[in-house]
Amino acid sequence: MTLDELLTRHPWPAEHAQAPRLEWLWNFDVPLSVEQLWPLVSDTSRMNRALGVAQMHFSDRGAQRVGTSRPGGLAHEWVEVPWNWLAGQWIESVRLYEKGFSKVVYAVFTLTPLAPGQTRVSVYFGAIPRGLLGRAALSLGFPSLQKDFARVFAEVAAQLNAHQPVFQLPGPGALTAEAEAKLTTIRAALITANLEPALVDQLLSWIRTGDEEDLYRIQIRERARAWGVDEQALLRVALHATRAGLLDISWDVVCPHCRGVTDEVGAPGGLKAKAACEVCEVEFGTDGAQAVEITFHVHPSIRPIAHRTFCSAEPATKQHIRLQRDLGPGQTLEVTPRLPPGSYRLRLHGRMDYGYLDVLDGGEGPRAWKASEVTRQSAGVGSVLRLHNDTGEPQRFILEAARWSDHALRPGQLFSLQEYRDLFSEDYLATDVQLAIGEQTILFTDIVGSTQLYAQRGDPAAFMEVKRHFAEVFPLVAKHRGAVVKTIGDAVMAAFSDPLDAVKASADIHACFHAEREDSSTRLRLSLHTGPCIAVRLNTGVDYFGQTVNLAAKLQSLAEAGEVALSLSVWNAPGVQAWLSAEALEDVHYASKALGEPLPAKRWRSRGLASR
């Protein structure tokens, strides 16, 4: 690509286009595909670290992001203009310097596929210097980057082809004597807690030697997948490690637009009902399904982990955004995004109303997107998208994946885990906070004939029988990865993230209180229902609320001793019908004036199948 070709496709911002400038354009042919290269090229923070660029610091000044650095000991300060990019194809960035050798720096990266496994990366830098000294410094400094880029691209190609980690910097390997002594004590405590020794050792080794960029904000689900281990097992280790002083837990409030963290608190009680993102210029509630994530940090007494950045790296920190482009009033731009089939959200910066684009195999051709319209439309894979700002103000067009990453650990996955409730029993929610915890399966137990039990045996003896039954039910719920939310008189309300776990727990509970049992007269009836819930504060604990909880309780009226009434949302959940294939279930209906139409359900007389 020639300089003229690049600037025709990616012209300088009009307000700076006529100023005298210095320019550099380098083309690198890299033996990797665009799909392999884009995550690396777009992660300009790690790229800059590998290039040897000085560390940068960023802070928000209202809606502006301000950057600072000290290359060669000289202070540079700039306003980071929001980047433009089209995922897998190009990146544009502009920096407006308030201190340093430059007044403006404009950078463009483009990726052009040449052949299978071969990509041309074009790197352009243009700088408007600040005086003669600035011109001289820039003329000397920028050309050396060409060799650095060539070296880094050769290294990443070799690393990827050898299936090695890319852009990784190892940690210190050996910690201070005090930290190592503490790790020895913590390891013994974790092993005593019946956690997997191999998993404990893997976590400790990573904390000693891992890249600080990976360790700064630990996502348990992402790490479990990277290591190929069970998520639940690693989460248990992380929770116990937090109590032991190895990790800190963080409840992070996440912006629904940039999906960046706007607030971090150490416990759910610190969450507020409302939040805001200054950079995106939006306010939002923490009751959204993706508003809160739980992450972990290494405790600073073990290894201080600095949050070091070498670039704002917008495309890498906002991987869900496939296109971001500023257009002035009346401007039009045609792009051809490389989008796999799926649903994508169309929005303008600072606005909370959304359009949608459904990308289909064999769908229709070009589609227009006007700033003044909020529509839902479909297009074929590889279709042209025509952006048009038909308003009188500049607009930032954003096309993003509607689906969120499933790497995040959500509140519902913790609240429905008994180990979390036991280890963090002091956690609570503020009275005005309601957390969406996603789909949960709610289990209710009920002692059949409890009124007769109290009448025949008296209150003290009946109470002891109820307590004994609690002591046997609670471990069975925990065994199947559920949590007891609360007890209501002699009943138990429990929650599970996986409906099949709830079904297996139900079988185990009935197997425990079987009809032939002689040392206890307790017999139970159970009900199950799956659906969305919210978490709220009840007294000092975390309770579940909503229609799902209400229906789960009502379904108990369809069951007798030794039976389970389960809604079709449970019956149709993955794995449930296969697990119950040998059982005889009958169709029943729960009728209520409040529901209108009767609610279909299944009634199952359990034979204690959970042991198989």
HELIX and SHEET records of a PDB file:
HELIX    1   1 LEU A    3  ARG A    9  1                                   7    
HELIX    2   2 ALA A   14  HIS A   16  5                                   3    
HELIX    3   3 VAL A   34  SER A   42  1                                   9    
HELIX    4   4 THR A   44  LEU A   51  1                                   8    
HELIX    5   5 PRO A   71  GLY A   73  5                                   3    
HELIX    6   6 GLY A  131  GLY A  141  1                                  11    
HELIX    7   7 SER A  144  ASN A  161  1                                  18    
HELIX    8   8 ALA A  177  THR A  192  1                                  16    
HELIX    9   9 PRO A  197  THR A  209  1                                  13    
HELIX   10  10 GLU A  212  LEU A  215  1                                   4    
HELIX   11  11 ILE A  220  TRP A  227  1                                   8    
HELIX   12  12 GLU A  231  ALA A  244  1                                  14    
HELIX   13  13 PRO A  268  GLY A  270  5                                   3    
HELIX   14  14 GLU A  314  THR A  317  1                                   4    
HELIX   15  15 PRO A  411  PHE A  415  1                                   5    
HELIX   16  16 GLN A  418  LEU A  423  1                                   6    
HELIX   17  17 SER A  450  LYS A  479  1                                  30    
HELIX   18  18 PRO A  499  CYS A  512  1                                  14    
HELIX   19  19 GLN A  547  LYS A  554  1                                   8    
HELIX   20  20 LEU A  555  LEU A  558  5                                   4    
HELIX   21  21 LEU A  568  TRP A  571  1                                   4    
HELIX   22  22 VAL A  576  TRP A  579  1                                   4    
HELIX   23  23 LEU A  609  SER A  611  5                                   3    
SHEET    1   A 7 LEU A  22  VAL A  30  0                                        
SHEET    2   A 7 GLN A 118  PRO A 129 -1                                        
SHEET    3   A 7 SER A 102  ALA A 115 -1                                        
SHEET    4   A 7 TRP A  90  LYS A  99 -1                                        
SHEET    5   A 7 HIS A  76  LEU A  86 -1                                        
SHEET    6   A 7 GLN A  64  SER A  69 -1                                        
SHEET    7   A 7 MET A  56  ARG A  61 -1                                        
SHEET    1   B10 LEU A  22  VAL A  30  0                                        
SHEET    2   B10 GLN A 118  PRO A 129 -1                                        
SHEET    3   B10 SER A 102  ALA A 115 -1                                        
SHEET    4   B10 TRP A  90  LYS A  99 -1                                        
SHEET    5   B10 HIS A  76  LEU A  86 -1                                        
SHEET    6   B10 ILE A 321  LEU A 327 -1                                        
SHEET    7   B10 GLN A 395  ALA A 401 -1                                        
SHEET    8   B10 GLY A 342  LEU A 348 -1                                        
SHEET    9   B10 GLY A 355  LEU A 360 -1                                        
SHEET   10   B10 ARG A 376  GLY A 380  1                                        
SHEET    1   C 3 VAL A 261  VAL A 265  0                                        
SHEET    2   C 3 LEU A 247  VAL A 254 -1                                        
SHEET    3   C 3 VAL A 292  VAL A 298 -1                                        
SHEET    1   D 2 LYS A 274  CYS A 277  0                                        
SHEET    2   D 2 VAL A 282  GLY A 285 -1                                        
SHEET    1   E 3 THR A 332  VAL A 335  0                                        
SHEET    2   E 3 LEU A 385  HIS A 388 -1                                        
SHEET    3   E 3 ARG A 367  LYS A 370  1                                        
SHEET    1   F 5 GLY A 482  ILE A 488  0                                        
SHEET    2   F 5 ALA A 491  PHE A 496 -1                                        
SHEET    3   F 5 LEU A 435  ILE A 447 -1                                        
SHEET    4   F 5 LEU A 524  LEU A 538 -1                                        
SHEET    5   F 5 GLY A 541  PHE A 545 -1                                        
SHEET    1   G 7 GLY A 482  ILE A 488  0                                        
SHEET    2   G 7 ALA A 491  PHE A 496 -1                                        
SHEET    3   G 7 LEU A 435  ILE A 447 -1                                        
SHEET    4   G 7 LEU A 524  LEU A 538 -1                                        
SHEET    5   G 7 GLU A 563  SER A 567  1                                        
SHEET    6   G 7 LEU A 599  ARG A 605 -1                                        
SHEET    7   G 7 LEU A 585  TYR A 590 -1                                        
END                                                                             
